[in-house]
């Protein structure tokens, strides 16, 4: 079979286009991935480029892996071509370049990659060092602004303040110190990966020339989502040859809040004269009703190119607009509609609920658990950001990079070994005075003896930690990464400390550590003997997981209702979609509603358009007449976006107050189910106790994480966290509750 068979006219035109700049405007569901993969295959098949001369980038590992798999399948290539063909995310590609050439910028090529949590730790440490109060200046706000500036292509040296005042002074001092700390730690944050690659290519012409000579064809997926720094990277690599193919859709540009610049795609032909523009307007995903309704909505935007999606698919059912009395009614109606879809033989994994903010999911989770409907939430705490996983990775990171002070501070007293906060602060101050890293200071104290530091009673604990890490270091080159992890968990007694807790929470953490080891085993199977060009290394594993995103863990076949924000839903599709909270000030978001700039509302409209076009067969749009915000019920106005849908494309379901009250009061007694999360699991609640009467707990002495309790109103539950006299308890069918021990009248079961 000819690999070009099955392409429509416009797709084939894009695939077969020769040299020069090409812009493919690919509407939702129009087969853009098909065009990209077939174009790569065509370039190689026709001899226009060797696999090693192609540089293709996208935004998720999942998308990159799928593209690579399809190209290999089309051409019959084997895994030996894996490293020759550069199909990866922006960040992965830049790591590959920096590992080879970052020394030109004065950095160690064995750098560690800091995730958002690590980055925030550094920001806080810098603020403390500079005597900047966290109660006055938000560390997260500083972190966000640092990333924003870097995504715009500026570092702490090139940044020029646009205004004065104390806020700007705090930012500049924090940014400069933050940059110094990262360089001393041989660490890069996510924004650095692209920023430093651009800096490398801009300031070192020979390095740039080498990559321009290597890559004869550039292909970029989701071009509308590129930020300024990513734009500069591709502009540099394209050079005078300008064989650049950008595929995207400005109608789906929804990431301005993280630096995406829609003008990159709108001004493409100005950046690359003689650009060929091809529009993919045939949708293969959705029914006519959904596509035509979505097209009417997005046509209200001004920042877009003229194009109209169409489809050969059936007209299908009308969109269902559901008016709800309040958020409780909304949750009930979604749950009932999900049950109806299951009765119509839709698969649970092909149903999805989208919302504008993560906070909207709580009530729906309660309803789903009460009905016994299995669900998964995407977003929130990622697997590799869980406490015990971060701890284990910190041990591995410190072995891979002894300069990594963030990892050192994280695990020097984990599990507890007698190094208190005061002792650690004194140690850190000494390291700063001497201009050395934390681990290097340990070496100078306990190995060479060239430095004497008064560590007080913590001296022995520091010595034990250092000798333990040196023992781990001896095994680093001898053991596979998965076996090294086992060696660390045993040698540090981290696993034993969890086993000794004998709680459900501790058991869950042990299971997460087992899952971490399994991910290492899978990495080892992908490399090594199966792929001699990719040797098994600890650095390679750490690099791989540092660049994984939450959506990379998305499993479309998992038998569960999928729940996520619309931002997370980008690139996915489902038979049935529910879009919730369609009210002014919520969707469009209040920040956009108050904004004077129409571009904010246009981005919200693009977000709504993305949500609509994820649906293949059924689309439900829900809004509430009343919604509780910060404890107070407010009257709500239906979103303007619903009103922009022509009435002939939807049918209306009005709110029924009495039905809502009946459903709310007659909730069934729920089965004992845990909340099924992809990103933030809670342990399964065990079976009921014998119900013996116990006096209410008053002092909390016997309350630990995992303790089973009974509340006079909420029933039975499990303690999930304790903070002084405050408790977080998960109750069966009632979700998570924050209680005051003084007034809760809890009984231990």
N, C-alpha and C positions, 0 to 999 in steps of 0.2 A: 504493500500500500504506500502511495506517495504521501510523504509527511505534510504536504501542502493541501491534501484533500481535507475537506470539511471546513476550510476557511471561507468566510464570506468575502465579497469583493473588496471592501475597505480593509479588512484584516489582511488579506493577501497583498494588497498594495503596500501596506505598512511593512509586512514581512520582507517583501522583495525589493524595497527601496534600496538604492545603492549608497554611495558615499555622500557626506554632507549632513548638515543638521536636520533632524526630523522631530516634529512635535506631534504626538498621537494624543488627541483629546478623546479619552475613553470614558464614556458615560457609565453609570452604575450598571453592573451586570452585562457589560458589552464584550467581555472576553479579553481584557487587557493582559492578563497573565499568559493567555494562549498566544497573543501577539508577541510578547517579549520572548517567551521560550522558543517559539517557531522562528523568530528573527535571529536569535543566537544560533540555532541549529542551521538555519539557511546560510548565515555568514560562514560557518565552518564547512558545511557540506559543499558550498560553491567555491571554496578555496579563497574567499575574500579575507579570511582571518584564521589564524591558528588559534586553538583554545586558549593558549597563554596570552594572546593579544586582545582578549576580550575582558572588559571590566564592567560587571553588572552589579548594581546596588539596589537594595530595597530597605525596608524599615524593620522587619522582624526576621528572626532566625527561621521561623516556621515558613514564611514566604520564600526566603532564600533557599531553604532545603527543598521545598516543593518545586521551585524553578529549576534547580540543579538536577533533581530527579527526572523531571520531564525532558530536559535537554538530553540527558544521558540516554533516556528511553528512545527519543526520536532518532538519535544518531547511533545507538548501539554501543556507546562508550562504556568502559568499565571504570572501576574505582581508581585506576592508575592515573586517570585524567583529573581527579578531584582537585589537586593542588594547582594544576595548570590553568583551570578555568576559574576565574575569580567571580563567583556569584555569591554575594554575602551582604550583610548589613553594612551601613556606613561605618559603624563603630568597629566591627570585626575587620573590615578592610584597612581602616586606619591603624588598628593595633598591629596588623601584619606589616605595614609600612614602618611604623615607629620601632618595632622590635629590631628591624634591620638598620634603621638610619637615625634614630633619635639621638645618638651620641653626637651628631653634628650640632645639636642644641645644648649640649652639656648635661644631658640626662643619662642615667644608667638604663640600659635596655632591659634590665630585669625588673622594671617598675611594677608596682602593684596597682590594680585598678580599684579605686574606692567607689562604693555604691552610695546611694543617697544617705543612708544611715551613717556610714563612715564619714562622709562629707560633713554632715551636720555635727558630728562629734568634733571634727577639726575646727569648725566655725565656733562652736561653744568654747573650746579650749583657747582659741585666739582671743575671743571676747573676754574671757577671764584674765588672760595674760595682760590685756590692754585696759583692764578695769572698766569694761563696758557692761552695764547692767542689763541682764536679760529681761528684767521687769520693765525696762524703758525701751529697749531695742530688741525686737524679736529675732532670735537666731534663724528661724525658718525664713523670715523675710529677707535677711541678709544672704542666706543661702540661695534663695530664689533669684535675688538680684545679681549675685555673682554668676549664676548660670545664664541669666538673661544677657548680661554683658558679654560673656564668652561666646554664646550662640550668635551674637552680633559680630563676632570676629575680633574682639578686643581682649587683651590681657591686662594685668595690673599695671604694666608699664605704659601701654598705649592708651589706656582709658583716660579720657579728659572729662572732668566734671562739667555738667551743663548748668549747674546752679551751686550756690554756696550754702552755708549754714551748718549747724551741728550734725544733722542727719547725714549730709554728704561727707563731712569730715569723718564720721564714724565708719561709713561704708568704705572710704578710701583706705583708712588705716587697717580695717579688718581685711579688706581684699588683698592688700600688700602683704600683711603678715600671713594670711591664709596661703598665698602663693609661695612664700618662703618655706613654710612648714611642709607643704606638699613636696617641694623640690628636695628638701633635706631628708624626707622620708622615702624618696624615690617612688612617689605615688602620683597618679593622675586620676582626676575625676572624669566622668563621662564626657563633659564638654571639652575637657583638655584633649581627648583623643582626636577630635576633629580639628580643634583650634591649633594644636601643635603640629598636626600634619600640614595644615595650610601654612603655618609659619615656616616649617621645614622646606616646603616646596617654594615658598615665596623668597626665602633668603638664601637658598642654596641652589643656584641654577643648574649645577651638574646633576644633582639629585633629581630635580624636576625634569631635566632633559632625558634622564634614564627612564623615568616612568612614562613620559610622553612617547618615547621611542618604543617602549614595550606595549603600551595599550593603544591599539589602532582604532578600537571601537568602544565607546562608552554607552551604557544603557542604564537609565534611571527609572525606577518604578515610583509611583506616588509622588511625582515631581512637585505637586501642589503643596506637599507637606515639608519641603526643604526649607531650612532656615538660611540666614545669610552666610554662615560659615560653610555649610554644605554646598551652597551655591558657588562660593569661591573655590572650594576644592575641585568641583567638577569643571569649572571654568579654567582653572590652571591645568588640569590633566588633558582637557580637550585641545588646548594649544591652537596652533594654526591649522592643524588637520581638521578639527571641528567635526569629526564623525561622532556626533552625540545624538542619541535617540532618547527623548524625554517622553514618558508616558504618564498621563495624569488627568485630573478632572477638577477644575477650580470650583465646581459645584460641591465637591466633597472636601474642601479645605477647612478643617475644623480644629487645627492645633495652633492657632495664633498665640494662645496663652503660654505655649512652650517655645515660642520663637519662630514658628512657621510663617513664611512670607508669601502671600498669594501673588504678589507682583512678580515673583520668579517665573511663574507659568504664564501670567498675563503679558509679560514683556519678553518672552522667550525669543521671538523673531527679531527684536531690537538688539538683543545680545548676540544673536547668531544670524547675520544677514543671509538671504537666500534659503531660509528655512522652508521646508516642505511641511504643510499642516494637513493632517488626515483626521477626520472625525469618525469615531465609532459610536453610532447612535442606535444600533439595534440591540435591544435588551433581550437576554436569553433567560433571565431569572424569574421575573414577576408577571402577574396577570396584567391585562390591558388596563383594568380599573386602577390598579395600584400605580402603574407607570404614568398614566395620563394625569392622575391626581397629583402625583409628586412633581411632575413637570409643570403643572399650573402653579404650584406653590413656589418652586425655585425660580420661576420666571419673574417673580417680584424683585429679585436681586438685580442690582446694577453692575456690580463687580463680577462680570461673567462674559463669556463668549456666547454668541447665539448658537444654540443647538437644541434639538428636540428629540428626546428618547422615544422610541417606538418598539413594538414587539409583535411577533407573529403568534404569541401565546393567546390562549382563550381569554375572553373578557373576564371571566371569573366572578367571584362574589363581590358585592359592594363592600367598601370599607365600613366598619362598624364604629360609630362614635358613641361612647357610653358616658352619659352624665351620671355622676355619683353624688350622693348626699355629702359625704366627707371621706377622709382617708380610710376609715374602717370599712365603709361601704365599697370603696374602690378595691380594697384587698379581697373582700368577699366575692365581688363580681369577677375579678381576675381568676380567683380559685375556682369558681363555678364554671367559668368559660374554659379553663384548662381541663376540668373534668368532662365537659361537653366534647371538647376536641378529642380527648382520649376515647370517649364513647364512639366517636366517628372514625376510629382507627388511625388517628395521627399518632406518631411515635413521640414519646415524652421528650426525647433528645432533639426533636425538631420543633420544639416550642421555646420561645424566649420572651423574657420581660425586660424592657429597657426603661431606665429612669435617668433623670438629669443629674441627680446627686445620689451618692451612696446611702445617705441617711434615709432615703425613701423606702428602703427595702425592709425595714424592721417589721412593720405590721404585716406585710405580705408573708414574711418568713413565719410569723406566728400562725397565720391562717393555713399555710401549706403544711406545717408540722401537725396542726390540729386535724387536717384532712388526710395525713399520711402520704403526702405527695413528695417524692424525692426531688431535691433541687441542688444546684451548685451555684455559688456566687463567684464571679470572676472580678478580681480587683481586691483592694485591701492589702493585707499582709501577705507578701509573697513567701513561697517556701524557703528560699535562701535567706530571708530576712527574719526567720523565727529565731528566738533567743538561743536555743541550744545549737541550732545549725550555725548561727553566726559565731558562737563560741568555738565550735569545732573548726570552722574555717579560719578563725583568727590564729589558732595554733598552726595550721598549715601555711597561712600567709606569712607568719613570722619566720617559719623555716625557709620559705621561698625567698623572703626579702627581710633580712635582719634589721633594716632601717625603718621598717613599718612600725612607727611608734603608736599608731591607733590600735593595731592588733596587740601590741605589747601591753598597753594599758588595759585593754579589755580582758586579757586572760592571765595577767600576772598574779591575780588572787582568785582565779576561778578554776576549780572549786576553791573555797576559802582555805588559805594556807598561812594566815597570820600577817598579811600585809594590808594595813589599814590605809584609809584615804590620806591621813596626815603623812604617813611614811612615804607613800607613793608621791605625794606632792613635793616632799622634800627631795626625793630622788630625782623627780622631773626637773626641779629647779637647778639641781647640780648639773644635770645633763645639758641644760640650756646654757649655764655659765661656761661650761667647757666646750660648747659647740659640738657635742657628739650625740648620737642617737642613744636611746635607752638601753638597747641590747649591747651596744658597743661599750657603754659605761660599765655594764655588768662584767664584760670581758676584762676590762682594765682593772676592775676591783678584784675579781676572783681568779683570774688566770695570770695576768702579767704582774699584778700587784703594784702597778705604777701609780695608782691613785688610791687614796684612802678617804673614805666617806663615812661619816657617822650615821649609821642606819638604825642605831638603837636596837630595840628588841626584835625588829624586823630583819636584822642582818641574816640570821639563820634561814628565814623564810626565803629571802632573796637568793641566798646561796643554793638552797634546795631547788628553787625554780630554775636557776641557771644550769645546774648540773643535769636536771631533768631535760631541759631543752637541748643541751649538748648531746645527751644520749639519743634524743629523737633525731638530732642532726646526723649522727653517725648512721642511723638507719635510713635516712632520706634517700640515699642513692642505691641502697640495697633492696628496698621494698617497693612494690607497686603502690601507687597512691592509695588504693583501697585498703591494702594491708597496713600502710603507714598510719592511716586513720585509726584502725583498730589498735595499733600499738600505742598511739597517743591517748585514746580513750581509756585504755587500761593503765598505762603508765602514769597518767595524770590523776587517775581515780575519778575521772568525770563520770564514767558510766556507773561506778560503784556509788557515787554520791546520789545519783538519781534512783538507783535500785534501793538504797537505804530509805528513801522517802516513803516508799510503799503507798503511793497515791495514784489515782487514775491519771492526774495531770503528769506525774513523773513518767508513768508508763507511756503516755502519748509522746512525751519528749524522747524517750528511748526509741519508739517506733520511728520518729522523724530522723533520728541519727542513723537508724538502719536504712531508711530511705535515702539518706545522703550517701551512705556507703554504696547502695545499689546504683545510684547515679554515677559514682566513680567507676564501678565495674562496667557499666554500659559505655562510659567514655573509653575505658581500656579495650573493650571489644571493638569499638569503632576504629581504634588506632592500632599500633603494634603490628602484629603478624598480618592482619587484614589490610593494612595500609602502611607499607614501609616508609612512605614519604611523610607520615605523621607519627613520629615516635611518641611513646607514652611518657609524659612528663607531668610533674606536679604543677609546674607553671602553666602547662597547656590546659589542664583541668580547671585551674582557678580562673584562667582567662575565659574559658568557655562559659562557666556559670556566671561570671561577672557580667556577661553581655546578654544573658537570657532575660526575656520579658515575660510578664504574666500571661499574655495571650499565647506565648509559645507553648504553654502547658495546656492549652485548650484542647479538649478531646470531644469532637463532635459526636462520637458514637456512645459516649457515656450516657446511660439511661437515666437522665435527670433533666428537669426543667432548667434552662440556662437563665441566669439573672446577672445583669451588668449595666453599667452606664453606657450611654450611646457612644461615647468616645471609645470605649472598649470594644464595641460591636463593629467598628469599622473593618471592612474586609470579610465579614462573616455573612451567612445567609441562613434563613430558617423557613420552614413551611408556614408557621404561624408566629406572628409578632404582636406583642402588647406594648404600646408606648404609654407610660403613665405620667400623671402630674402635669397635664397640658393646660396650665393656667398662667396668666400674666404674672410676672415677678418670679415664677419658678421656671417656666419654659415658654417664652424667653426668660433667662435668668435675670434677677433683679439688677445685677450690675449692668447688663445690656439695656434693660428697660429704662434705667436712669441715665444712661449714657447719651451724650449729645451727638456722638458720632454714629452715623447710620451703619458704618461697617461692623459695629458690634452686633446690631440686630441682624445684619446679613449673615454673620457667622453663626448665630443661633438658628437662623432659617436653614443654613446649610446642614447644621447638625440634625434638625428635624427631617430634612430631606434624606440624609444618610439613614436615619432610623426607619423611615418609610420604605426605602428601597432595599432593606434587608429582608423584607417579607416576600415569599414566593407565592403563597396562595391566599392567606388570610391576614388582614391587618386590623387590629383593634386600637382605637385611640381613646384614652380615658382622661377625664378631668373631674375635679371635685368642686361642688358649690361652696363648701366650707373646708378649711384645713387648719389644723392646729400648728401654730408656729410659736416656738418658745413658750409653750404652755397656754397660749391663748388662741381661741378659735377665731378665724377671720373669714369674712365673706370673700370668695374668689371670683375672678372674671376669666372666662374661657380664653385660651390662648388665641392670639390673632392668627396663628398658623393654621389652626383648625378652620377658622372662618375663611381662609384663603383657598380652601378646597371647594370646588364647585359642588353644589348640592346634589347634582345627579350622580356623583361618585360615591356617596355614602348614605347609610341609613342611620337614624338616630334612635338611641335608647335612653329614655328620660329617667331621672332619679325617682325613687319611690321611698319616701321617708319611713313608712310603716314597715315595708319589707326590710329595709336596712335595720330598723330596731329589732325586728324579729330574728334576723340572722345573727345580730350581734349578741342578743341575750340567750339564744338557743345554741350556742356553740357546743359541738360534741366534746365529750371527754376524750382528749387526744391520746394516742398511743405513745409509749415511751420511745421517742425518737431523738436522735442527736441532730443538731443543725449541720446539714451536709455542705461544707464549704470546700472550695478548692484552695482558697488562699488563706483561711484562718480557721482551722478545724477546732472543734470542741469534742472532748471525749464522750463516748457513749454513756448515758446514764444507766446505771445497773438496775436490776429488778427491784421491786418494792420491798421494803422491810416489813417486819411483822407488826409494825404499828404500835409498839408498846409506848405507854405514856412516859414522857420525860419532862422534867421541869425546864422552863425557858432558859436559854443561855444568857448570862449577864455580863461576864467579863471577857469572853472570847478566848480564854486560855486554851480550850480544847478544839478551837476552830482552826483548821488548816485547809489549804487548797485540796479539794477532793472530798471533804467531809460532807456526808449526806444529812440534810436538814429538812424540817417541815415548818412552813409559815402558815399562820391561821387563815390567810386570804389566798395566797398563791399556791399552797399545797407543797408537794415535795420537790426538792431541788438539790443541786450540788454546788458547793462553794468553789468559785473559779478564781477569786483573787481577794486579798485582804489588804487594807490600807488603814492602819490604826483601828478606829472604831467603825470604819466603813467596810462593807462587804460587797462583792459582786457575786450574785448567785444566779445560776441558770435553773429556771423552774420548768418542769415538763409542761409543754404547751403554752407557756407564758413568756418564754424567752429570757433575756438577761435583765436583772433588776439590781439597782444599787440601793443598799439598805443601810440604815444606821443600826448598829448592834444594840444601842440603848433602847430603841423603840420597836425593833423587829419582832420580838417575842418568838425567836427561833427555837426549835427543839432539835437536838442531835438525834439522828436515827441509828 
